[in-house]
Amino acid sequence: MNTCPFELGPIRPVDEAESLLIRTTRSCPWNRCEFCVNYKGMPFSIRSLDEIRKDIEAAAKFHRGRTFRTCFLQDGDSFVMKTAELIEVLAFLKSHFPTLQRISSYGRAQTMIRKSPSEMQEICNAGLNKLYCGMESGSDAVLKQMHKGTTAADIIKSACMAKAAGMDISEFIILGLGGQELWQDHARETAQVLNQINPHYIRVLTIGVKPGSGLEEQVRTGKYHFQTEKNIIEEQRLLINTLDGITSNYANHHMVDLLMEARGQFPQDKPKLLAIMDRYLALPEKDRIHYTLGKRFGLYQKMDDVHNETYRQRAETAISSFLNSYPDQIEEACQQLRAQVV
């Protein structure tokens, strides 16, 4: 039973787990990306100022006594709001939650570039100082295949404009998005775009083909072909190796990622990140399959967990049972398990 007295959207970034959530829009104004089902069947709308104000008041009453330092504005793109109205929401929010130090939102490149530099500055000055940008890829070929509705040039323009206004930028990248055909272009061109933006944060996710998505249909019709788990790590290694001249914080930070230990600060941690990729790629095939399946079954969190006897025994039992039943379906199983991660 939902006892929350104010409206909440369906998703938020991993980094906003402890944040106040306030919904300014419903769904996503684009909602056509081939890999996404987060807002499937949900029409887009901008909530009225009166609705948002009432929710902020209700949230303040509901959370009375709790101190929030961060707030995330749901759903898919607060920048679609008129600038004056968004600024009014931010002022009202800060008046009811005066301890807020960071207010964040998703920011879609095609929406952001419609704002002027002065508008972006006004929005940042009003308190919206961090953006989560679903870049996904820096390859125009991949962006087109995934119906992303933007280009690498627009991604660079929007992010640099937001940075110039003083906003922190977190860019999301989806490993495996280019499939077998475009994986090298995806890795190299994504790195080249990131080199130009130099975002504060790079957050890596791994592709999982969701039931009902357009990408699922591309798989069915042979327009898209899965990479192996090993090839996805080869792709990530190429991405990391091509990153140059940046000072970004880099992380595999979602449970869908195979190497959660791959986290670090550029440029100093680049050798460490490459070494993590190399360690996985150098595993004997039997050990690599064991760890990969153990991670996908949720029994391991990082490669060192294979040395924990309790974890390993549980993994051995589960993996042995799986291999006996589906000996030639390892990659298919991993893809299905990735698709189940929310």
Contacts in CASP RR format, 6 or more apart in sequence:
PFRMAT RR
TARGET T0000
AUTHOR 0000-0000-0000
METHOD contacts of the structure
MODEL  1
MNTCPFELGPIRPVDEAESLLIRTTRSCPWNRCEFCVNYKGMPFSIRSLD
EIRKDIEAAAKFHRGRTFRTCFLQDGDSFVMKTAELIEVLAFLKSHFPTL
QRISSYGRAQTMIRKSPSEMQEICNAGLNKLYCGMESGSDAVLKQMHKGT
TAADIIKSACMAKAAGMDISEFIILGLGGQELWQDHARETAQVLNQINPH
YIRVLTIGVKPGSGLEEQVRTGKYHFQTEKNIIEEQRLLINTLDGITSNY
ANHHMVDLLMEARGQFPQDKPKLLAIMDRYLALPEKDRIHYTLGKRFGLY
QKMDDVHNETYRQRAETAISSFLNSYPDQIEEACQQLRAQVV
4 62 0 8 1.000
5 58 0 8 1.000
5 59 0 8 1.000
5 61 0 8 1.000
5 62 0 8 1.000
6 22 0 8 1.000
6 23 0 8 1.000
6 54 0 8 1.000
6 55 0 8 1.000
6 56 0 8 1.000
6 58 0 8 1.000
6 59 0 8 1.000
6 62 0 8 1.000
7 23 0 8 1.000
7 47 0 8 1.000
7 51 0 8 1.000
7 55 0 8 1.000
8 21 0 8 1.000
8 23 0 8 1.000
8 74 0 8 1.000
9 21 0 8 1.000
9 23 0 8 1.000
9 26 0 8 1.000
9 74 0 8 1.000
9 75 0 8 1.000
10 38 0 8 1.000
10 39 0 8 1.000
10 42 0 8 1.000
10 75 0 8 1.000
11 38 0 8 1.000
11 74 0 8 1.000
11 75 0 8 1.000
12 19 0 8 1.000
12 21 0 8 1.000
12 72 0 8 1.000
12 74 0 8 1.000
13 72 0 8 1.000
13 104 0 8 1.000
13 106 0 8 1.000
13 132 0 8 1.000
13 170 0 8 1.000
13 203 0 8 1.000
14 203 0 8 1.000
14 253 0 8 1.000
14 254 0 8 1.000
15 132 0 8 1.000
15 170 0 8 1.000
15 203 0 8 1.000
15 253 0 8 1.000
16 70 0 8 1.000
16 72 0 8 1.000
16 104 0 8 1.000
18 70 0 8 1.000
19 68 0 8 1.000
19 70 0 8 1.000
19 71 0 8 1.000
19 72 0 8 1.000
19 104 0 8 1.000
20 59 0 8 1.000
20 63 0 8 1.000
20 68 0 8 1.000
20 70 0 8 1.000
20 71 0 8 1.000
20 72 0 8 1.000
20 97 0 8 1.000
20 100 0 8 1.000
21 71 0 8 1.000
21 72 0 8 1.000
21 74 0 8 1.000
22 52 0 8 1.000
22 55 0 8 1.000
22 56 0 8 1.000
22 59 0 8 1.000
22 71 0 8 1.000
22 72 0 8 1.000
22 73 0 8 1.000
22 74 0 8 1.000
22 93 0 8 1.000
23 47 0 8 1.000
23 52 0 8 1.000
23 55 0 8 1.000
23 73 0 8 1.000
23 74 0 8 1.000
23 75 0 8 1.000
24 46 0 8 1.000
24 47 0 8 1.000
24 52 0 8 1.000
24 73 0 8 1.000
24 74 0 8 1.000
24 75 0 8 1.000
24 78 0 8 1.000
24 81 0 8 1.000
24 86 0 8 1.000
24 89 0 8 1.000
24 105 0 8 1.000
25 44 0 8 1.000
25 45 0 8 1.000
25 46 0 8 1.000
25 47 0 8 1.000
25 74 0 8 1.000
25 75 0 8 1.000
25 76 0 8 1.000
25 77 0 8 1.000
25 78 0 8 1.000
25 80 0 8 1.000
25 81 0 8 1.000
26 42 0 8 1.000
26 43 0 8 1.000
26 44 0 8 1.000
26 45 0 8 1.000
26 47 0 8 1.000
26 75 0 8 1.000
27 39 0 8 1.000
27 42 0 8 1.000
27 43 0 8 1.000
27 44 0 8 1.000
27 45 0 8 1.000
27 75 0 8 1.000
27 76 0 8 1.000
28 36 0 8 1.000
28 38 0 8 1.000
28 39 0 8 1.000
28 44 0 8 1.000
28 75 0 8 1.000
28 76 0 8 1.000
28 77 0 8 1.000
28 108 0 8 1.000
29 44 0 8 1.000
29 76 0 8 1.000
29 77 0 8 1.000
29 80 0 8 1.000
29 108 0 8 1.000
29 111 0 8 1.000
30 77 0 8 1.000
30 108 0 8 1.000
30 110 0 8 1.000
30 149 0 8 1.000
31 39 0 8 1.000
31 42 0 8 1.000
31 44 0 8 1.000
32 147 0 8 1.000
32 149 0 8 1.000
33 136 0 8 1.000
33 146 0 8 1.000
33 147 0 8 1.000
33 148 0 8 1.000
34 145 0 8 1.000
34 146 0 8 1.000
34 147 0 8 1.000
34 213 0 8 1.000
34 214 0 8 1.000
34 215 0 8 1.000
34 218 0 8 1.000
35 136 0 8 1.000
35 146 0 8 1.000
35 174 0 8 1.000
35 177 0 8 1.000
35 207 0 8 1.000
35 208 0 8 1.000
35 209 0 8 1.000
35 210 0 8 1.000
35 213 0 8 1.000
35 214 0 8 1.000
35 215 0 8 1.000
36 210 0 8 1.000
36 213 0 8 1.000
37 210 0 8 1.000
37 211 0 8 1.000
37 212 0 8 1.000
37 213 0 8 1.000
39 75 0 8 1.000
39 76 0 8 1.000
40 212 0 8 1.000
46 80 0 8 1.000
46 81 0 8 1.000
49 85 0 8 1.000
49 88 0 8 1.000
49 89 0 8 1.000
52 89 0 8 1.000
52 92 0 8 1.000
53 89 0 8 1.000
53 92 0 8 1.000
56 89 0 8 1.000
56 92 0 8 1.000
56 93 0 8 1.000
56 96 0 8 1.000
56 97 0 8 1.000
57 96 0 8 1.000
59 96 0 8 1.000
59 97 0 8 1.000
60 96 0 8 1.000
60 97 0 8 1.000
67 99 0 8 1.000
68 97 0 8 1.000
68 99 0 8 1.000
68 100 0 8 1.000
69 99 0 8 1.000
69 100 0 8 1.000
69 101 0 8 1.000
69 102 0 8 1.000
70 100 0 8 1.000
70 101 0 8 1.000
70 102 0 8 1.000
70 103 0 8 1.000
70 104 0 8 1.000
71 93 0 8 1.000
71 97 0 8 1.000
71 100 0 8 1.000
71 102 0 8 1.000
71 103 0 8 1.000
71 104 0 8 1.000
72 103 0 8 1.000
72 104 0 8 1.000
72 105 0 8 1.000
73 89 0 8 1.000
73 103 0 8 1.000
73 104 0 8 1.000
73 105 0 8 1.000
73 128 0 8 1.000
75 106 0 8 1.000
76 105 0 8 1.000
76 106 0 8 1.000
76 107 0 8 1.000
76 108 0 8 1.000
77 105 0 8 1.000
77 106 0 8 1.000
77 107 0 8 1.000
77 108 0 8 1.000
77 111 0 8 1.000
78 86 0 8 1.000
78 105 0 8 1.000
78 106 0 8 1.000
78 107 0 8 1.000
78 128 0 8 1.000
79 86 0 8 1.000
79 105 0 8 1.000
79 107 0 8 1.000
79 108 0 8 1.000
79 111 0 8 1.000
79 112 0 8 1.000
79 114 0 8 1.000
79 115 0 8 1.000
79 123 0 8 1.000
80 108 0 8 1.000
80 111 0 8 1.000
81 89 0 8 1.000
83 115 0 8 1.000
83 119 0 8 1.000
83 122 0 8 1.000
83 123 0 8 1.000
86 123 0 8 1.000
86 126 0 8 1.000
86 128 0 8 1.000
87 122 0 8 1.000
87 123 0 8 1.000
87 126 0 8 1.000
90 103 0 8 1.000
90 123 0 8 1.000
90 126 0 8 1.000
90 127 0 8 1.000
90 128 0 8 1.000
91 126 0 8 1.000
93 100 0 8 1.000
93 103 0 8 1.000
94 100 0 8 1.000
94 103 0 8 1.000
94 127 0 8 1.000
100 127 0 8 1.000
102 129 0 8 1.000
102 130 0 8 1.000
103 127 0 8 1.000
103 128 0 8 1.000
103 129 0 8 1.000
103 130 0 8 1.000
104 128 0 8 1.000
104 129 0 8 1.000
104 130 0 8 1.000
104 131 0 8 1.000
104 132 0 8 1.000
105 128 0 8 1.000
105 130 0 8 1.000
105 131 0 8 1.000
105 132 0 8 1.000
106 131 0 8 1.000
106 132 0 8 1.000
106 133 0 8 1.000
106 134 0 8 1.000
107 131 0 8 1.000
107 132 0 8 1.000
107 133 0 8 1.000
107 134 0 8 1.000
107 158 0 8 1.000
108 133 0 8 1.000
108 134 0 8 1.000
108 150 0 8 1.000
109 133 0 8 1.000
109 135 0 8 1.000
109 150 0 8 1.000
109 154 0 8 1.000
109 155 0 8 1.000
109 157 0 8 1.000
109 158 0 8 1.000
109 159 0 8 1.000
110 149 0 8 1.000
110 150 0 8 1.000
110 154 0 8 1.000
110 158 0 8 1.000
112 120 0 8 1.000
112 131 0 8 1.000
112 158 0 8 1.000
112 161 0 8 1.000
112 162 0 8 1.000
113 154 0 8 1.000
113 157 0 8 1.000
113 158 0 8 1.000
113 161 0 8 1.000
115 123 0 8 1.000
115 161 0 8 1.000
117 161 0 8 1.000
117 164 0 8 1.000
117 165 0 8 1.000
120 161 0 8 1.000
120 162 0 8 1.000
120 164 0 8 1.000
120 165 0 8 1.000
120 167 0 8 1.000
121 165 0 8 1.000
121 166 0 8 1.000
123 165 0 8 1.000
124 162 0 8 1.000
124 165 0 8 1.000
124 166 0 8 1.000
124 167 0 8 1.000
128 167 0 8 1.000
129 166 0 8 1.000
129 167 0 8 1.000
129 168 0 8 1.000
130 167 0 8 1.000
130 168 0 8 1.000
130 169 0 8 1.000
130 170 0 8 1.000
131 162 0 8 1.000
131 167 0 8 1.000
131 168 0 8 1.000
131 169 0 8 1.000
131 170 0 8 1.000
132 170 0 8 1.000
132 172 0 8 1.000
133 155 0 8 1.000
133 158 0 8 1.000
133 159 0 8 1.000
133 169 0 8 1.000
133 170 0 8 1.000
133 171 0 8 1.000
133 172 0 8 1.000
133 199 0 8 1.000
134 171 0 8 1.000
134 172 0 8 1.000
135 155 0 8 1.000
135 159 0 8 1.000
135 171 0 8 1.000
135 172 0 8 1.000
135 173 0 8 1.000
135 190 0 8 1.000
135 193 0 8 1.000
136 142 0 8 1.000
136 143 0 8 1.000
136 146 0 8 1.000
136 148 0 8 1.000
136 172 0 8 1.000
136 173 0 8 1.000
136 174 0 8 1.000
136 177 0 8 1.000
137 143 0 8 1.000
137 146 0 8 1.000
137 148 0 8 1.000
137 173 0 8 1.000
137 174 0 8 1.000
137 177 0 8 1.000
137 178 0 8 1.000
137 186 0 8 1.000
137 189 0 8 1.000
137 190 0 8 1.000
138 152 0 8 1.000
138 155 0 8 1.000
138 186 0 8 1.000
138 189 0 8 1.000
138 190 0 8 1.000
138 192 0 8 1.000
138 193 0 8 1.000
139 152 0 8 1.000
139 178 0 8 1.000
139 182 0 8 1.000
139 185 0 8 1.000
139 186 0 8 1.000
139 189 0 8 1.000
139 190 0 8 1.000
140 151 0 8 1.000
140 152 0 8 1.000
140 189 0 8 1.000
141 182 0 8 1.000
141 185 0 8 1.000
142 177 0 8 1.000
142 178 0 8 1.000
142 182 0 8 1.000
142 185 0 8 1.000
142 186 0 8 1.000
142 189 0 8 1.000
143 149 0 8 1.000
143 150 0 8 1.000
143 151 0 8 1.000
143 152 0 8 1.000
145 178 0 8 1.000
145 182 0 8 1.000
145 218 0 8 1.000
145 223 0 8 1.000
145 224 0 8 1.000
146 177 0 8 1.000
146 215 0 8 1.000
152 189 0 8 1.000
152 193 0 8 1.000
155 193 0 8 1.000
155 197 0 8 1.000
156 193 0 8 1.000
156 196 0 8 1.000
156 197 0 8 1.000
159 169 0 8 1.000
159 171 0 8 1.000
159 197 0 8 1.000
159 199 0 8 1.000
160 196 0 8 1.000
160 197 0 8 1.000
162 169 0 8 1.000
163 169 0 8 1.000
163 197 0 8 1.000
163 198 0 8 1.000
163 199 0 8 1.000
168 200 0 8 1.000
168 201 0 8 1.000
169 197 0 8 1.000
169 199 0 8 1.000
169 200 0 8 1.000
169 201 0 8 1.000
170 199 0 8 1.000
170 200 0 8 1.000
170 201 0 8 1.000
170 202 0 8 1.000
170 203 0 8 1.000
171 194 0 8 1.000
171 197 0 8 1.000
171 199 0 8 1.000
171 201 0 8 1.000
171 202 0 8 1.000
171 203 0 8 1.000
172 203 0 8 1.000
172 204 0 8 1.000
172 205 0 8 1.000
173 190 0 8 1.000
173 194 0 8 1.000
173 202 0 8 1.000
173 203 0 8 1.000
173 204 0 8 1.000
173 205 0 8 1.000
173 239 0 8 1.000
174 205 0 8 1.000
174 206 0 8 1.000
174 207 0 8 1.000
175 204 0 8 1.000
175 205 0 8 1.000
175 206 0 8 1.000
175 207 0 8 1.000
175 232 0 8 1.000
175 235 0 8 1.000
175 236 0 8 1.000
175 239 0 8 1.000
175 257 0 8 1.000
176 183 0 8 1.000
176 186 0 8 1.000
176 206 0 8 1.000
176 207 0 8 1.000
176 227 0 8 1.000
176 232 0 8 1.000
176 235 0 8 1.000
177 186 0 8 1.000
177 207 0 8 1.000
178 185 0 8 1.000
178 186 0 8 1.000
178 224 0 8 1.000
179 186 0 8 1.000
179 207 0 8 1.000
179 224 0 8 1.000
179 225 0 8 1.000
179 226 0 8 1.000
179 227 0 8 1.000
180 225 0 8 1.000
180 226 0 8 1.000
180 227 0 8 1.000
180 231 0 8 1.000
181 225 0 8 1.000
183 227 0 8 1.000
183 231 0 8 1.000
183 232 0 8 1.000
183 234 0 8 1.000
183 235 0 8 1.000
184 235 0 8 1.000
184 238 0 8 1.000
186 235 0 8 1.000
187 235 0 8 1.000
187 236 0 8 1.000
187 238 0 8 1.000
187 239 0 8 1.000
187 242 0 8 1.000
188 238 0 8 1.000
188 239 0 8 1.000
188 242 0 8 1.000
190 239 0 8 1.000
191 238 0 8 1.000
191 239 0 8 1.000
191 240 0 8 1.000
191 242 0 8 1.000
191 243 0 8 1.000
191 244 0 8 1.000
192 242 0 8 1.000
194 202 0 8 1.000
194 243 0 8 1.000
194 246 0 8 1.000
194 248 0 8 1.000
195 242 0 8 1.000
195 243 0 8 1.000
195 244 0 8 1.000
195 245 0 8 1.000
195 246 0 8 1.000
198 245 0 8 1.000
198 246 0 8 1.000
198 247 0 8 1.000
198 248 0 8 1.000
199 246 0 8 1.000
199 248 0 8 1.000
200 248 0 8 1.000
200 249 0 8 1.000
201 248 0 8 1.000
201 249 0 8 1.000
201 250 0 8 1.000
201 251 0 8 1.000
202 243 0 8 1.000
202 248 0 8 1.000
202 249 0 8 1.000
202 250 0 8 1.000
202 251 0 8 1.000
203 251 0 8 1.000
203 253 0 8 1.000
203 254 0 8 1.000
204 236 0 8 1.000
204 250 0 8 1.000
204 251 0 8 1.000
204 252 0 8 1.000
204 253 0 8 1.000
204 254 0 8 1.000
204 257 0 8 1.000
204 262 0 8 1.000
205 254 0 8 1.000
205 256 0 8 1.000
205 257 0 8 1.000
206 232 0 8 1.000
206 254 0 8 1.000
206 256 0 8 1.000
206 257 0 8 1.000
206 258 0 8 1.000
206 338 0 8 1.000
207 215 0 8 1.000
207 232 0 8 1.000
207 338 0 8 1.000
208 256 0 8 1.000
208 335 0 8 1.000
208 338 0 8 1.000
208 339 0 8 1.000
208 341 0 8 1.000
209 215 0 8 1.000
209 216 0 8 1.000
209 219 0 8 1.000
209 226 0 8 1.000
209 335 0 8 1.000
209 339 0 8 1.000
210 216 0 8 1.000
210 339 0 8 1.000
211 339 0 8 1.000
215 224 0 8 1.000
218 224 0 8 1.000
219 225 0 8 1.000
219 226 0 8 1.000
226 331 0 8 1.000
226 335 0 8 1.000
227 235 0 8 1.000
228 331 0 8 1.000
229 258 0 8 1.000
229 292 0 8 1.000
229 331 0 8 1.000
229 334 0 8 1.000
230 281 0 8 1.000
230 288 0 8 1.000
232 258 0 8 1.000
233 258 0 8 1.000
233 259 0 8 1.000
233 277 0 8 1.000
233 280 0 8 1.000
233 281 0 8 1.000
234 277 0 8 1.000
234 281 0 8 1.000
236 259 0 8 1.000
236 262 0 8 1.000
236 277 0 8 1.000
237 274 0 8 1.000
237 277 0 8 1.000
237 278 0 8 1.000
237 281 0 8 1.000
240 250 0 8 1.000
240 270 0 8 1.000
240 273 0 8 1.000
240 274 0 8 1.000
240 277 0 8 1.000
241 274 0 8 1.000
243 250 0 8 1.000
243 266 0 8 1.000
243 270 0 8 1.000
245 266 0 8 1.000
245 267 0 8 1.000
246 266 0 8 1.000
246 267 0 8 1.000
247 265 0 8 1.000
247 266 0 8 1.000
247 267 0 8 1.000
248 265 0 8 1.000
248 266 0 8 1.000
249 264 0 8 1.000
249 265 0 8 1.000
249 266 0 8 1.000
250 262 0 8 1.000
250 263 0 8 1.000
250 264 0 8 1.000
250 265 0 8 1.000
250 266 0 8 1.000
250 269 0 8 1.000
250 273 0 8 1.000
251 262 0 8 1.000
251 263 0 8 1.000
251 264 0 8 1.000
252 258 0 8 1.000
252 259 0 8 1.000
252 260 0 8 1.000
252 261 0 8 1.000
252 262 0 8 1.000
252 263 0 8 1.000
253 260 0 8 1.000
253 263 0 8 1.000
254 341 0 8 1.000
255 298 0 8 1.000
255 341 0 8 1.000
256 338 0 8 1.000
256 341 0 8 1.000
258 280 0 8 1.000
258 292 0 8 1.000
258 295 0 8 1.000
258 296 0 8 1.000
259 276 0 8 1.000
259 277 0 8 1.000
259 280 0 8 1.000
259 302 0 8 1.000
259 303 0 8 1.000
260 301 0 8 1.000
260 302 0 8 1.000
261 276 0 8 1.000
261 302 0 8 1.000
261 303 0 8 1.000
261 304 0 8 1.000
262 273 0 8 1.000
262 276 0 8 1.000
262 277 0 8 1.000
264 272 0 8 1.000
264 273 0 8 1.000
276 303 0 8 1.000
279 303 0 8 1.000
280 288 0 8 1.000
280 291 0 8 1.000
280 303 0 8 1.000
283 291 0 8 1.000
287 306 0 8 1.000
289 319 0 8 1.000
289 330 0 8 1.000
290 306 0 8 1.000
290 315 0 8 1.000
290 316 0 8 1.000
290 319 0 8 1.000
291 300 0 8 1.000
291 303 0 8 1.000
291 306 0 8 1.000
292 330 0 8 1.000
292 334 0 8 1.000
293 315 0 8 1.000
293 318 0 8 1.000
293 319 0 8 1.000
293 322 0 8 1.000
293 330 0 8 1.000
293 333 0 8 1.000
293 334 0 8 1.000
294 300 0 8 1.000
294 315 0 8 1.000
294 318 0 8 1.000
294 319 0 8 1.000
295 301 0 8 1.000
296 333 0 8 1.000
296 334 0 8 1.000
296 337 0 8 1.000
296 338 0 8 1.000
297 315 0 8 1.000
297 318 0 8 1.000
297 319 0 8 1.000
297 322 0 8 1.000
297 337 0 8 1.000
299 305 0 8 1.000
299 311 0 8 1.000
299 314 0 8 1.000
299 315 0 8 1.000
299 318 0 8 1.000
300 306 0 8 1.000
300 311 0 8 1.000
300 315 0 8 1.000
305 311 0 8 1.000
306 312 0 8 1.000
306 315 0 8 1.000
322 333 0 8 1.000
323 330 0 8 1.000
326 332 0 8 1.000
326 333 0 8 1.000
END
